[in-house]
Amino acid sequence: MIRKGKIKDFRGCWSSGLATITIEESETGNILHIPCENPSTVRGLAEAYGGITAGRSFDKSNIIDKEIYWAYDELGLIFGGFIPVEEASEEVVEAYQNQVES
């Protein structure tokens, strides 16, 4: 299932490998605190929005209020990945809209 929302926060520790991304759902306004893998999520966010600073730190100010399409992983337990709204293909947008209309 494709979801859409705005990133509201990101908290993690690279040494533990765990993090939480906070997303405000577009349709409901619900705030979700979603567990994620810190290294891969930070790399994806940094690739999309920048934010890696000296000393391997991540400046989360670059991601706050960015709108994304996102999904849980295959098991539906953790954050599986995202696409910035402005980079989403027509297929992704259409698939999301079809879900919302159903």
C-alpha positions as CSV (number, residue, x, y, z in Angstrom):
1,M,0.0,0.0,0.0
2,I,1.3,3.4,-0.9
3,R,0.9,6.2,1.6
4,K,1.4,9.9,1.4
5,G,2.4,12.3,4.1
6,K,4.8,15.0,5.5
7,I,7.9,14.2,7.4
8,K,7.7,15.8,10.8
9,D,10.7,14.4,12.6
10,F,13.5,11.9,12.5
11,R,15.3,10.5,15.5
12,G,18.0,7.8,15.5
13,C,21.4,6.7,16.5
14,W,23.8,5.4,13.9
15,S,25.5,3.2,16.5
16,S,22.3,1.3,17.3
17,G,21.1,1.0,13.7
18,L,17.6,2.0,14.9
19,A,15.5,5.1,14.3
20,T,12.0,6.5,14.1
21,I,10.6,8.6,11.4
22,T,7.5,10.7,12.2
23,I,5.0,11.3,9.4
24,E,1.8,13.2,9.3
25,E,-0.6,11.3,7.0
26,S,-2.0,13.4,4.2
27,E,-5.5,11.9,4.2
28,T,-6.2,11.7,7.9
29,G,-3.7,14.1,9.6
30,N,-2.7,11.3,11.9
31,I,0.8,11.4,13.3
32,L,2.7,8.1,12.9
33,H,6.0,7.3,14.6
34,I,7.4,4.5,12.4
35,P,10.4,2.5,13.3
36,C,13.1,2.3,10.6
37,E,16.7,1.2,9.9
38,N,18.8,4.2,10.7
39,P,21.6,3.8,8.1
40,S,19.5,3.1,5.1
41,T,16.8,5.7,6.0
42,V,19.4,8.4,6.6
43,R,21.2,7.6,3.3
44,G,17.8,7.8,1.4
45,L,16.8,11.1,3.1
46,A,20.2,12.6,2.5
47,E,20.2,11.6,-1.1
48,A,16.8,13.2,-1.6
49,Y,17.3,16.3,0.5
50,G,20.9,16.6,1.7
51,G,21.8,17.0,5.3
52,I,24.9,14.9,6.0
53,T,27.3,17.2,7.9
54,A,30.9,16.8,9.0
55,G,31.4,13.9,11.4
56,R,28.7,11.8,9.8
57,S,25.9,13.7,11.5
58,F,22.5,14.2,9.8
59,D,20.9,17.7,9.8
60,K,17.2,16.8,9.9
61,S,16.1,20.4,9.3
62,N,16.4,19.6,5.5
63,I,13.6,17.0,5.8
64,I,11.0,18.6,8.0
65,D,7.7,19.1,6.2
66,K,8.9,17.4,3.0
67,E,6.0,15.6,1.4
68,I,6.6,12.0,0.4
69,Y,5.0,8.8,-0.9
70,W,6.0,6.0,1.4
71,A,5.3,2.4,2.3
72,Y,6.0,-0.1,5.1
73,D,8.4,-3.0,4.5
74,E,7.2,-6.3,3.1
75,L,6.0,-7.5,6.6
76,G,4.3,-4.2,7.4
77,L,6.4,-3.6,10.4
78,I,8.9,-0.9,9.6
79,F,9.4,2.0,7.2
80,G,10.2,0.4,3.8
81,G,11.1,3.4,1.7
82,F,9.9,6.6,0.1
83,I,9.8,8.8,-2.9
84,P,9.7,12.6,-2.7
85,V,6.3,13.8,-4.1
86,E,8.0,16.0,-6.7
87,E,10.0,13.0,-8.0
88,A,7.1,10.4,-8.1
89,S,6.2,8.9,-11.4
90,E,2.7,9.1,-12.8
91,E,2.3,5.4,-12.0
92,V,3.0,6.0,-8.3
93,V,0.6,9.0,-8.2
94,E,-2.1,7.1,-10.0
95,A,-1.7,4.1,-7.7
96,Y,-2.0,6.2,-4.6
97,Q,-5.0,8.1,-6.0
98,N,-6.7,4.8,-6.9
99,Q,-6.2,3.5,-3.3
100,V,-7.6,6.7,-1.8
101,E,-10.7,6.6,-4.0
102,S,-11.4,2.9,-3.2
